[in-house]
């Protein structure tokens, strides 16, 4: 694909066009902040974790207000983006962000009522968006070619599915019957479906990688979700392993759960050097400008998720020798979050000063 031939990736014009062009993927901000907060809590940084939780709650509410205003004032643009191949997958950040917020409430606040309410909202959003977006993509008459229509952002559908698996497993570990077994089964089902969806989509993404021309502009930050989708799948699998004593059907599946959890982790780990090399090629060799884009939250989230999932897998599998890895990626995620947050504040200030 020639540079400039494809439409801009979802969100690149956000921050320039105001509310009308607000990126469908902007809930990636909540996803990134939430997982960095949870990773901080896991690794013994309680004050930082609580501060990020408070900030995330504000961001979550503000984004819902902005999305609501956009749907009200620009309904054709809001719902048109939802059925657009290049931008529609960004709406899955709403599901994932809500699932991450549910996890924060359950783990860090111990508030099961609020966690359950957010889990229910995430489940509802998942149902509505999954079947709306993929049905619209299927029946649409004018469809883009593969190189113009697919990107790493499509894997947000996997992330949203696994976020529901994670929040279901977290709830199941903390409540009794009559819902404990049902939530564990739901978590298992979503974990399996997310893995199957990843295989389908990743086959298309790798095919696009290898057999179509690739320009620096095509390598948008959501390609980091290639790794992030596997990281959150690892986290969900680790939680299912820990929940096995509560559910007999999980006990019978333990060898399968452990094998596929390590499989997901190894697959995500493979992507890290590849994505770093492509990033060096994009910004170092081809001199693509490194400026703030809402989609960069889609690169922060995988770093934080890799730290969290590695820590959780080390606990679930009782390896005991992976301590350094989650800490290294937590520091990388925190630095990336700070850089993206400063970039976002500068972009907002520039827009407020614009006539």
C-alpha positions as CSV (number, residue, x, y, z in Angstrom):
1,X,0.0,0.0,0.0
2,X,1.4,3.4,-0.9
3,X,1.8,5.9,1.8
4,X,-1.2,8.2,1.9
5,X,-3.3,5.8,-0.1
6,X,-5.2,4.4,2.8
7,X,-7.6,6.4,5.1
8,X,-5.9,7.5,8.3
9,X,-6.0,5.0,11.1
10,X,-8.7,5.4,13.7
11,X,-8.0,8.3,16.0
12,X,-5.2,10.1,14.2
13,X,-7.3,13.1,13.6
14,X,-8.7,13.2,17.2
15,X,-7.6,16.2,19.1
16,X,-7.6,18.2,15.9
17,X,-11.3,18.0,14.9
18,X,-12.7,18.2,18.5
19,X,-15.8,16.4,19.6
20,X,-16.9,15.5,16.1
21,X,-13.7,13.5,15.4
22,X,-13.1,12.1,18.9
23,X,-11.4,8.8,18.4
24,X,-13.6,5.7,18.9
25,X,-10.6,4.2,20.6
26,X,-10.1,6.8,23.3
27,X,-11.2,4.5,26.1
28,X,-7.7,3.0,25.5
29,X,-6.7,5.8,28.0
30,X,-8.8,4.1,30.7
31,X,-7.4,0.6,29.7
32,X,-3.8,1.8,29.9
33,X,-4.2,3.7,33.2
34,X,-6.2,0.9,34.8
35,X,-3.7,-1.9,34.0
36,X,-0.7,0.3,35.1
37,X,-2.7,0.9,38.4
38,X,-3.3,-2.9,38.8
39,X,0.3,-3.8,38.0
40,X,1.5,-1.2,40.6
41,X,-0.8,-2.8,43.2
42,X,0.5,-6.3,42.4
43,X,4.1,-5.1,42.6
44,X,3.8,-3.3,45.9
45,X,3.2,0.4,45.0
46,X,-0.1,0.9,46.8
47,X,-0.1,4.8,46.8
48,X,0.7,5.0,43.1
49,X,-2.0,2.3,42.4
50,X,-4.6,4.3,44.3
51,X,-3.7,7.6,42.7
52,X,-4.0,6.0,39.3
53,X,-7.3,4.4,40.3
54,X,-8.7,7.8,41.3
55,X,-7.5,9.4,38.1
56,X,-9.0,6.5,36.1
57,X,-12.4,6.9,37.6
58,X,-12.4,10.6,36.5
59,X,-11.2,9.7,33.0
60,X,-13.8,7.0,32.7
61,X,-16.7,9.4,33.6
62,X,-15.4,12.2,31.4
63,X,-15.0,9.9,28.4
64,X,-18.6,8.6,28.8
65,X,-19.8,12.2,28.9
66,X,-17.8,13.1,25.7
67,X,-19.0,9.9,23.9
68,X,-22.6,10.7,24.9
69,X,-22.2,14.3,23.6
70,X,-20.7,13.1,20.4
71,X,-23.5,10.6,19.8
72,X,-26.1,13.3,20.5
73,X,-24.5,16.1,18.4
74,X,-23.0,14.0,15.6
75,X,-25.0,10.8,15.5
76,X,-24.1,10.1,11.8
77,X,-20.4,10.3,12.6
78,X,-20.7,8.4,15.9
79,X,-22.6,5.4,14.5
80,X,-20.9,5.7,11.1
81,X,-17.6,5.1,12.7
82,X,-19.0,2.0,14.4
83,X,-19.6,0.3,11.1
84,X,-16.4,1.5,9.4
85,X,-13.7,-1.2,8.9
86,X,-10.9,1.2,9.8
87,X,-12.5,2.8,12.9
88,X,-15.2,0.5,14.2
89,X,-13.0,-1.8,16.2
90,X,-11.9,1.2,18.3
91,X,-15.3,1.0,20.1
92,X,-14.2,-2.3,21.7
93,X,-12.1,-0.1,24.0
94,X,-15.3,0.7,25.8
95,X,-15.8,-2.9,26.8
96,X,-12.2,-3.5,27.8
97,X,-12.0,-0.2,29.8
98,X,-15.2,-1.1,31.7
99,X,-13.8,-4.6,32.4
100,X,-10.6,-3.1,33.6
101,X,-12.5,-0.7,35.8
102,X,-14.5,-3.6,37.2
103,X,-11.2,-5.4,38.0
104,X,-9.9,-2.3,39.8
105,X,-13.0,-2.0,42.0
106,X,-12.9,-5.7,42.8
107,X,-9.2,-6.1,43.6
108,X,-8.2,-2.7,44.9
109,X,-11.4,-1.5,46.6
110,X,-13.0,-4.8,47.5
111,X,-16.3,-3.3,46.3
112,X,-18.1,-6.3,44.8
113,X,-21.3,-4.4,44.2
114,X,-19.7,-1.7,42.0
115,X,-17.5,-4.3,40.4
116,X,-20.5,-6.4,39.6
117,X,-22.3,-3.4,38.1
118,X,-19.3,-2.6,35.9
119,X,-19.0,-6.2,34.9
120,X,-22.7,-6.3,33.9
121,X,-22.2,-3.1,31.8
122,X,-19.1,-4.6,30.2
123,X,-21.1,-7.8,29.3
124,X,-23.9,-5.7,27.8
125,X,-21.5,-3.6,25.8
126,X,-19.7,-6.7,24.5
127,X,-23.0,-8.2,23.3
128,X,-24.2,-5.1,21.6
129,X,-20.9,-4.1,20.0
130,X,-19.7,-7.5,18.9
131,X,-22.9,-8.4,17.0
132,X,-23.5,-4.9,15.7
133,X,-20.0,-4.3,14.4
134,X,-19.3,-7.8,12.9
135,X,-22.8,-8.0,11.4
136,X,-22.3,-4.5,9.8
137,X,-18.9,-5.5,8.5
138,X,-20.4,-8.7,7.0
139,X,-23.4,-7.2,5.2
140,X,-21.8,-3.9,4.1
141,X,-21.8,-3.6,0.3
142,X,-18.7,-1.5,-0.2
143,X,-15.8,-3.1,1.6
144,X,-12.2,-2.1,1.7
145,X,-9.4,-4.4,0.5
146,X,-7.6,-6.4,3.2
147,X,-4.6,-4.0,3.3
148,X,-6.8,-1.0,3.8
149,X,-9.4,-2.6,6.1
150,X,-7.5,-4.5,8.8
151,X,-5.0,-3.4,11.4
152,X,-3.9,-4.4,14.9
153,X,-6.9,-2.4,16.2
154,X,-9.1,-5.3,15.2
155,X,-7.6,-7.3,18.1
156,X,-9.4,-5.0,20.5
157,X,-12.3,-7.4,19.9
158,X,-10.0,-10.1,21.5
159,X,-9.0,-7.8,24.3
160,X,-12.6,-6.9,25.2
161,X,-13.5,-10.6,25.2
162,X,-10.6,-11.4,27.5
163,X,-11.4,-8.4,29.7
164,X,-14.8,-9.9,30.3
165,X,-13.1,-13.2,31.1
166,X,-10.8,-11.6,33.6
167,X,-13.5,-9.6,35.4
168,X,-15.7,-12.8,35.5
169,X,-12.9,-14.8,37.1
170,X,-12.2,-12.1,39.6
171,X,-15.8,-12.0,40.7
172,X,-16.1,-15.8,40.8
173,X,-13.1,-15.9,43.2
174,X,-14.9,-13.6,45.7
175,X,-18.5,-14.6,45.7
176,X,-20.3,-17.8,46.6
177,X,-23.1,-19.7,45.0
178,X,-25.4,-19.4,43.1
179,X,-23.2,-17.5,40.8
180,X,-19.6,-18.8,41.4
181,X,-19.8,-21.8,39.1
182,X,-21.7,-19.9,36.4
183,X,-19.1,-17.0,36.4
184,X,-16.2,-19.5,36.2
185,X,-17.9,-21.2,33.2
186,X,-18.5,-17.8,31.6
187,X,-14.8,-16.8,32.2
188,X,-13.7,-20.1,30.7
189,X,-15.9,-19.7,27.7
190,X,-14.8,-16.1,27.0
191,X,-11.2,-17.2,27.4
192,X,-11.6,-19.9,24.8
193,X,-13.5,-17.7,22.4
194,X,-11.0,-14.9,22.7
195,X,-8.2,-17.3,21.9
196,X,-10.1,-18.6,18.8
197,X,-10.8,-15.0,17.7
198,X,-7.1,-14.1,18.0
199,X,-6.1,-17.0,15.8
200,X,-8.6,-15.9,13.1
201,X,-7.6,-12.3,13.1
202,X,-3.9,-12.8,13.6
203,X,-3.8,-15.0,10.5
204,X,-5.2,-12.0,8.4
205,X,-2.9,-9.5,10.1
206,X,0.3,-11.5,9.5
207,X,-0.9,-12.1,5.9
208,X,-1.3,-8.3,5.5
209,X,2.2,-7.8,7.1
210,X,4.0,-10.1,4.7
211,X,2.3,-9.9,1.4
212,X,1.3,-6.2,1.0
213,X,3.5,-3.1,0.8
214,X,4.1,-1.6,4.3
215,X,4.8,2.1,4.8
216,X,5.7,3.8,8.2
217,X,2.2,5.3,8.3
218,X,0.7,1.8,8.2
219,X,2.4,0.8,11.4
220,X,0.0,2.5,13.8
221,X,0.4,2.0,17.6
222,X,-2.5,-0.5,17.8
223,X,-0.1,-3.1,16.3
224,X,1.2,-3.4,19.9
225,X,-2.1,-5.1,20.6
226,X,-0.7,-8.1,18.8
227,X,1.2,-8.7,22.0
228,X,-1.4,-7.1,24.4
229,X,-4.2,-9.5,23.3
230,X,-2.0,-12.5,24.2
231,X,-1.0,-10.8,27.5
232,X,-4.6,-10.4,28.7
233,X,-5.3,-13.9,27.6
234,X,-2.5,-15.1,29.8
235,X,-3.9,-13.1,32.7
236,X,-7.4,-14.6,32.2
237,X,-5.9,-18.1,32.0
238,X,-3.8,-17.6,35.2
239,X,-6.9,-16.5,37.1
240,X,-8.8,-19.6,35.9
241,X,-6.0,-21.8,37.2
242,X,-6.2,-20.1,40.6
243,X,-10.0,-20.5,40.6
244,X,-9.8,-24.3,39.9
245,X,-10.3,-25.4,43.5
246,X,-13.7,-23.6,43.4
247,X,-15.0,-25.4,40.3
248,X,-14.7,-29.1,39.6
249,X,-14.8,-28.7,35.8
250,X,-11.8,-26.4,36.0
251,X,-9.9,-29.0,38.0
252,X,-10.4,-31.5,35.2
253,X,-9.1,-29.0,32.7
254,X,-6.0,-27.9,34.7
255,X,-3.4,-29.4,32.3
256,X,-5.1,-27.7,29.4
257,X,-5.5,-24.4,31.2
258,X,-1.8,-24.4,32.2
259,X,-0.6,-25.4,28.8
260,X,-2.6,-22.8,26.9
261,X,-1.8,-20.1,29.4
262,X,2.0,-20.6,28.8
263,X,1.2,-20.8,25.1
264,X,-0.5,-17.4,25.2
265,X,2.4,-15.9,27.2
266,X,5.0,-17.3,24.9
267,X,3.2,-16.0,21.8
268,X,2.9,-12.5,23.4
269,X,6.6,-12.6,24.3
270,X,7.6,-13.4,20.8
271,X,5.9,-10.2,19.5
272,X,7.9,-7.9,21.8
273,X,11.3,-7.9,19.8
274,X,9.4,-7.8,16.5
275,X,7.4,-4.8,17.5
276,X,10.5,-3.0,18.9
277,X,12.3,-3.6,15.6
278,X,9.4,-2.3,13.6
279,X,9.2,0.7,15.8
280,X,12.9,1.4,15.2
281,X,12.3,1.1,11.5
282,X,9.3,3.4,11.6
283,X,10.8,6.2,13.7
284,X,14.6,5.7,13.4
285,X,15.1,4.6,9.8
286,X,12.1,6.1,8.1
287,X,11.9,9.2,10.4
288,X,8.1,9.0,10.9
289,X,7.3,11.8,13.4
290,X,6.7,10.8,17.0
291,X,3.7,13.0,18.0
292,X,0.8,12.4,20.3
293,X,-2.0,10.3,19.0
294,X,-4.8,8.8,21.0
295,X,-3.9,5.4,19.5
296,X,-0.6,5.4,21.6
297,X,-2.7,4.3,24.6
298,X,-3.0,1.1,22.6
299,X,0.8,0.7,22.9
300,X,0.9,1.6,26.7
301,X,-1.8,-0.9,27.6
302,X,0.1,-4.0,26.3
303,X,3.2,-3.1,28.3
304,X,1.3,-2.8,31.5
305,X,-0.7,-5.9,30.7
306,X,2.5,-7.9,30.1
307,X,3.8,-6.9,33.5
308,X,0.5,-7.9,35.2
309,X,0.0,-11.2,33.3
310,X,3.6,-12.3,33.9
311,X,3.3,-11.6,37.6
312,X,0.0,-13.4,37.8
313,X,1.2,-16.4,35.8
314,X,4.3,-16.7,38.0
315,X,2.0,-17.0,41.0
316,X,-0.5,-19.4,39.4
317,X,2.1,-21.7,37.8
318,X,4.4,-21.4,40.9
319,X,7.4,-20.8,38.7
320,X,9.2,-18.5,41.2
321,X,11.8,-17.3,38.8
322,X,10.1,-14.6,36.7
323,X,10.2,-11.8,39.4
324,X,12.4,-9.4,37.4
325,X,10.4,-9.5,34.2
326,X,7.1,-8.0,35.5
327,X,9.1,-5.2,37.3
328,X,11.0,-4.4,34.1
329,X,7.8,-4.1,32.0
330,X,6.0,-2.2,34.8
331,X,8.7,0.5,34.7
332,X,8.5,0.6,30.9
333,X,4.7,0.8,31.0
334,X,4.8,3.6,33.6
335,X,7.3,5.6,31.6
336,X,5.2,5.1,28.4
337,X,2.1,6.1,30.3
338,X,3.8,9.3,31.6
339,X,5.0,10.3,28.1
340,X,1.5,9.6,26.6
341,X,-0.2,11.5,29.3
342,X,2.0,14.6,28.9
343,X,1.5,14.4,25.2
344,X,-2.3,14.2,25.7
345,X,-2.3,17.3,28.0
346,X,-0.2,19.2,25.5
347,X,-2.6,18.3,22.7
348,X,-5.6,19.3,24.8
349,X,-4.0,22.7,25.6
350,X,-3.2,23.3,22.0
351,X,-6.8,22.6,21.0
352,X,-8.2,24.9,23.8
353,X,-5.9,27.7,22.5
354,X,-6.9,27.2,18.9
355,X,-9.5,29.7,17.6
